[in-house]
Amino acid sequence: MFRLACAFLSLLALLAAGPLSAAEEPTIRIRVSAADPASGGRLAPRDTLYLRISYDSPVPLRFRAEGFSGETAVTEGVAYNPAPVYPAGKHEALVWISYFGPARIDEVRIGAKDAAWKPLRSLSYPVAAEWAAGAPRHERAAWAAELNDRQQAMTSSAMTTTDGSGGLGSFLVALAAASIPAYVCLQIFMVFRYSGGWRVAAGLPLVVMIPLALYTLAALAMGSSLWPLMMLLLTPPAFLYLVGLLIVRLLSRAVAPS
C-alpha cells in the first residue's frame, strides 16, 4: 500500500511539473502586419523592402530578415537592417532587406533572437520581389520611415553605450574617425610624391580602401546608421601602414650615401 501511494504521488508530481515547465518557456508571438511595397514587385537596385513586425514577447528581442528563392538564401549584394534590442512586451519592430544589383526572392524569413543573439522564433513571409535595373524608384511609406528612424536611433544609442562608461570606447571611436582624413591626406601625398617601387608600396591600401569607400557611400545612401562602421575599422590599419612606410622611406634616405 505504501509503494502504491508513493507511485501515485510521483505521478501527481510529474503531471504538475509538466505544465509548469511549459509555462516557464517564453511565449513569443510575431507577425507581419504590413509590407512596403505591399505587393513586392519590381524594385530598383538599392531600393528597400520593409516589413512591419507586431510582436508580443516576455523577453527583449532582435529581428533580422533574410531573402530566399526557393530553399536557397539570396546573399549576393544584400544589405540587412541593423538589429537593435527591442523591449519586451507588445510593440512594433522593423525588418528590411535590400539588394545592390539584380536579385529575385519569393520569401523573407524573419528570425527573432534574444539580446544575446540566441534564436527563439522564426517566421516565413511569402513575397514576390525583384531588384532590376530600370525599375522605378519606390517612395517609402510613412510608417516605414517612422519605424526606420526609430530603429536607427536605437542602433546609434546602443553603439554609444556599448562599453557602459563611454570613456575608452568613445575615445577609440574618435581616434578612428580622426584617422580617416589623416589617411586620405597622407595617401594622396605619398602616391603623387613617390615614384617607382615606393609609389607601388604606397598605393597598396587603395586595393581595399577604394571598394570600402564605394560600400560606405552605398550604405549612407540607403540610410543605414552603420554606414561608417567598416571605414572606422579598416582606416586606422591603412593609416598606420602608410605612417610606417613613410618612416622607412625617411630612414632609408637618411642612411643612404650622399
C-alpha positions as CSV (number, residue, x, y, z in Angstrom):
1,M,0.0,0.0,0.0
2,F,2.9,2.3,0.9
3,R,4.5,1.7,-2.5
4,L,1.2,2.3,-4.3
5,A,0.8,5.6,-2.5
6,C,4.4,6.7,-3.4
7,A,3.8,5.8,-7.1
8,F,0.6,7.8,-7.1
9,L,2.3,10.9,-5.5
10,S,5.2,10.6,-8.1
11,L,2.6,10.6,-10.9
12,L,0.9,13.7,-9.5
13,A,4.3,15.4,-9.2
14,L,5.1,14.6,-12.9
15,L,1.7,15.9,-14.0
16,A,2.2,19.1,-12.1
17,A,5.7,19.6,-13.3
18,G,4.7,19.3,-17.0
19,P,2.5,22.4,-17.2
20,L,4.9,24.4,-15.0
21,S,7.9,23.6,-17.3
22,A,5.8,24.7,-20.3
23,A,4.8,27.8,-18.6
24,E,8.4,28.7,-17.9
25,E,9.2,28.7,-21.7
26,P,8.8,32.2,-23.1
27,T,5.7,32.5,-25.4
28,I,6.7,34.8,-28.3
29,R,4.2,35.9,-30.9
30,I,5.3,37.7,-34.1
31,R,3.5,38.5,-37.3
32,V,4.0,40.7,-40.3
33,S,1.4,43.5,-40.1
34,A,2.4,45.4,-43.2
35,A,4.9,45.4,-46.1
36,D,6.3,48.3,-48.2
37,P,5.9,47.9,-51.2
38,A,2.7,46.0,-50.2
39,S,2.9,43.5,-53.1
40,G,6.7,43.3,-53.5
41,G,7.0,43.7,-57.3
42,R,9.9,45.3,-59.2
43,L,12.4,47.4,-57.2
44,A,15.3,49.5,-58.4
45,P,18.8,48.4,-57.2
46,R,19.4,49.7,-53.6
47,D,15.6,50.1,-53.1
48,T,14.4,48.5,-49.8
49,L,11.6,46.1,-48.9
50,Y,10.3,46.9,-45.5
51,L,8.3,44.6,-43.2
52,R,6.4,45.9,-40.2
53,I,6.5,43.4,-37.3
54,S,4.0,43.2,-34.5
55,Y,5.2,41.2,-31.6
56,D,4.3,40.1,-28.0
57,S,7.3,38.8,-26.0
58,P,8.2,38.5,-22.3
59,V,11.9,39.0,-23.2
60,P,13.7,41.6,-25.3
61,L,14.1,40.7,-29.0
62,R,16.3,41.3,-32.0
63,F,14.9,40.8,-35.5
64,R,16.7,40.1,-38.8
65,A,15.3,39.3,-42.3
66,E,16.8,37.0,-45.0
67,G,15.7,36.7,-48.6
68,F,15.2,33.3,-50.1
69,S,14.5,32.0,-53.6
70,G,13.0,28.5,-53.0
71,E,15.2,27.0,-50.4
72,T,18.3,29.0,-51.4
73,A,19.3,32.1,-49.4
74,V,20.0,35.0,-51.8
75,T,23.0,36.7,-50.2
76,E,24.9,38.3,-53.0
77,G,24.9,42.1,-52.9
78,V,22.5,42.2,-50.0
79,A,22.0,44.7,-47.1
80,Y,20.1,43.9,-44.0
81,N,18.5,46.1,-41.2
82,P,20.5,46.6,-38.1
83,A,19.2,44.5,-35.2
84,P,18.9,46.6,-32.0
85,V,17.3,45.1,-28.9
86,Y,13.6,45.8,-28.9
87,P,11.9,45.9,-25.4
88,A,9.8,43.1,-24.0
89,G,6.0,43.5,-24.2
90,K,3.7,44.3,-27.1
91,H,5.4,46.5,-29.6
92,E,6.3,47.0,-33.3
93,A,9.6,46.4,-35.0
94,L,11.0,46.8,-38.4
95,V,13.0,44.5,-40.7
96,W,14.2,45.3,-44.2
97,I,16.2,43.9,-47.0
98,S,17.8,45.5,-50.0
99,Y,20.0,44.4,-52.9
100,F,22.6,46.4,-54.8
101,G,22.2,44.5,-58.1
102,P,19.8,42.1,-59.8
103,A,18.1,39.7,-57.4
104,R,14.8,37.9,-57.0
105,I,13.2,36.4,-53.9
106,D,9.9,34.7,-53.2
107,E,10.2,34.5,-49.4
108,V,11.5,36.5,-46.5
109,R,12.4,34.6,-43.3
110,I,12.4,36.6,-40.2
111,G,14.4,35.5,-37.2
112,A,13.6,36.6,-33.7
113,K,16.6,36.3,-31.3
114,D,17.2,37.3,-27.7
115,A,19.6,40.1,-26.7
116,A,22.5,37.6,-26.8
117,W,21.5,36.6,-30.4
118,K,20.1,33.2,-29.4
119,P,17.4,32.1,-31.9
120,L,13.9,32.0,-30.3
121,R,11.4,32.1,-33.1
122,S,11.2,32.3,-36.9
123,L,8.5,33.4,-39.3
124,S,8.2,32.9,-43.1
125,Y,6.6,35.7,-45.1
126,P,5.9,35.0,-48.8
127,V,6.6,37.9,-51.2
128,A,7.5,38.1,-54.9
129,A,10.1,40.9,-55.1
130,E,12.7,41.5,-57.8
131,W,15.5,44.1,-57.9
132,A,16.2,45.0,-61.6
133,A,18.0,47.8,-63.4
134,G,15.5,50.3,-64.9
135,A,12.8,49.7,-62.3
136,P,11.2,52.9,-60.9
137,R,12.4,54.1,-57.5
138,H,9.9,53.4,-54.7
139,E,8.6,56.1,-52.4
140,R,8.9,54.9,-48.8
141,A,5.7,54.6,-46.8
142,A,5.2,56.9,-43.8
143,W,5.1,54.0,-41.3
144,A,8.3,52.6,-42.8
145,A,10.1,55.9,-42.5
146,E,9.0,56.3,-38.9
147,L,10.0,52.8,-37.8
148,N,13.3,53.1,-39.7
149,D,14.1,56.4,-37.9
150,R,13.3,54.8,-34.6
151,Q,15.5,51.8,-35.4
152,Q,18.4,54.0,-36.5
153,A,18.1,55.9,-33.2
154,M,18.1,52.7,-31.2
155,T,21.2,51.4,-33.0
156,S,23.1,54.7,-32.6
157,S,22.2,54.7,-28.9
158,A,23.4,51.1,-28.5
159,M,26.7,51.9,-30.2
160,T,27.5,54.9,-27.9
161,T,26.7,52.9,-24.7
162,T,28.4,49.6,-25.5
163,D,31.2,50.0,-23.0
164,G,28.9,51.3,-20.2
165,S,31.1,54.3,-19.2
166,G,31.6,55.6,-22.7
167,G,35.1,56.6,-21.8
168,L,37.6,54.3,-23.6
169,G,35.1,53.3,-26.3
170,S,34.3,56.9,-27.2
171,F,38.0,57.8,-27.3
172,L,38.8,54.9,-29.6
173,V,35.9,55.8,-31.9
174,A,37.1,59.4,-32.0
175,L,40.6,58.3,-32.7
176,A,39.4,56.0,-35.6
177,A,37.3,58.9,-37.0
178,A,40.3,61.2,-36.9
179,S,42.4,58.7,-38.8
180,I,40.1,58.9,-41.9
181,P,41.1,62.5,-43.0
182,A,44.7,61.9,-41.9
183,Y,44.8,58.7,-44.1
184,V,43.3,60.5,-47.1
185,C,45.8,63.3,-46.9
186,L,48.8,61.0,-46.4
187,Q,47.6,58.7,-49.2
188,I,47.3,61.5,-51.7
189,F,50.7,62.9,-50.7
190,M,52.6,59.6,-51.0
191,V,51.0,58.4,-54.2
192,F,51.8,61.7,-56.0
193,R,55.2,62.4,-54.3
194,Y,56.7,58.9,-54.5
195,S,57.8,57.0,-57.6
196,G,58.9,53.5,-58.6
197,G,58.6,50.8,-56.0
198,W,57.8,53.3,-53.3
199,R,54.7,54.5,-55.2
200,V,53.6,50.9,-55.6
201,A,54.0,50.3,-51.9
202,A,52.2,53.5,-51.1
203,G,49.3,52.5,-53.3
204,L,48.7,49.1,-51.8
205,P,46.0,50.3,-49.4
206,L,43.9,51.6,-52.3
207,V,43.1,48.0,-53.2
208,V,41.0,47.8,-50.1
209,M,40.1,51.4,-49.5
210,I,38.5,52.2,-52.9
211,P,35.9,49.4,-52.7
212,L,35.4,50.3,-49.0
213,A,34.7,53.9,-49.9
214,L,32.1,52.7,-52.5
215,Y,30.5,50.4,-50.0
216,T,30.4,53.2,-47.4
217,L,28.7,55.6,-49.8
218,A,26.1,53.0,-50.8
219,A,25.3,52.3,-47.1
220,L,25.0,56.1,-46.5
221,A,22.7,56.5,-49.4
222,M,20.5,53.7,-48.1
223,G,20.1,55.5,-44.7
224,S,22.0,52.9,-42.6
225,S,23.2,54.2,-39.3
226,L,26.1,51.7,-39.5
227,W,27.5,53.2,-42.7
228,P,30.8,54.4,-41.2
229,L,31.4,51.2,-39.3
230,M,33.7,49.4,-41.8
231,M,35.5,52.7,-42.5
232,L,36.2,53.2,-38.8
233,L,37.5,49.6,-38.5
234,L,39.8,49.5,-41.6
235,T,41.1,53.0,-42.0
236,P,43.3,53.0,-38.9
237,P,45.4,50.0,-40.1
238,A,45.8,51.6,-43.5
239,F,46.9,54.9,-42.0
240,L,49.4,53.1,-39.7
241,Y,50.8,51.2,-42.7
242,L,51.4,54.5,-44.6
243,V,53.0,56.0,-41.5
244,G,55.3,53.0,-41.2
245,L,56.2,53.3,-44.9
246,L,56.9,57.0,-44.5
247,I,59.2,56.3,-41.6
248,V,61.0,53.6,-43.6
249,R,61.4,55.9,-46.5
250,L,62.8,58.7,-44.4
251,L,65.3,56.4,-42.7
252,S,66.4,54.9,-46.0
253,R,67.1,58.4,-47.3
254,A,68.9,59.4,-44.1
255,V,71.3,56.4,-44.2
256,A,71.8,56.4,-48.0
257,P,75.3,57.6,-49.1
258,S,75.2,61.2,-50.4
